[in-house]
Amino acid sequence: MRLLFSCLFFVSFFNAFSQEDVKAEIKPIVKIDSLYREDQFYFSVTYNMFTDIPPKFKQNKFSLGLSGGFLRDMPVNKSRTVSIAAGLGLSYQNYYQNFAISKDANGVTVYNVVDAGEIASNRYRQYSVDLPIEFRWRNSTYESTKFWRIYAGFKLSYIFSNTSILDDGKNTYRINNNDAINKFQYGPYLSAGYNTWNLYLYYGLNPLFKDGTTTLSGENITMKTLNAGLIFYIL
């Protein structure tokens, strides 16, 4: 009997010990992406203006600009806070103003600055393909998509379609793909902000109209574009 009780005691002891043996928790291995990129789709909304305008030139209503595209991010430092990006996009630019484009009796295109009261409406719009390239600084990390940024770039645009529409109350003059328009436009731009919301400014370096093709009172028209607004970046 003493031998039987001894065996039962040892079996109970080892059974209780085995129940207390808890398996260690296995934590998932988190892989750190040290080679992340800020490849981004972008979308901008701007107010469109002109610089180097002729005398008595005025804009009216809200001249809207829309653009969107994709930028490929190429970091150049180890922490990946500095990079170069290049991309492709499309733009729509609309301008309401009193710079009237019409046709005379001989079908020749005529340019004039008119009083707002003399016309019912006047607008110019264009569509372009954009090739932006930019130098980027940001304080981003692989853990967060919310960060401060300053992007300085240069954009080359090709205007593949343009239309001016003048309604003087009696006649409507619609001119499509005016040959006097500089199809190639280029200029620097700057965007800066935090997370999705960023301020945007673009300045055109070359005139909207070709040199020598449009005159007003014997002077060449050298209007250039200026766009200011917001740009949104989406990963």
Secondary structure, 3 states (H helix, E strand, C coil): CHHHHHHHHHHHHHHHHHHCCCCCCCCCCCCCCCCCCCCEEEEEEEEEEEECCCCCCCECCCCEEEEEEEEEEEECCCCCCEEEEEEEEEEEEEEEECEEEEECCCCCEEEEECCHHHCCEEEEEEEEEEEEEEEEEECCECCECCCEEEEEEEEEEEEEEEEEEEECCCCEEEEECCCCECCEEEEEEEEEEECCEEEEEEECCCCCECCCCCEECCEECCCEEEEEEEEEEEC
